[in-house]
């Protein structure tokens, strides 16, 4: 390894690969967020049912 090869070390290769992987996953998740309204991403709170009064 030369004097200026720090960015080509095994550690830097792993870090760069991890960053690229996260970018890919973020791009894959991004369209799901836009179409998330259909899948019920923001669910409305369900009203709690009160039990019937005992006679």
Order of alpha helices (4+ residues) and beta strands (2+ residues): alpha
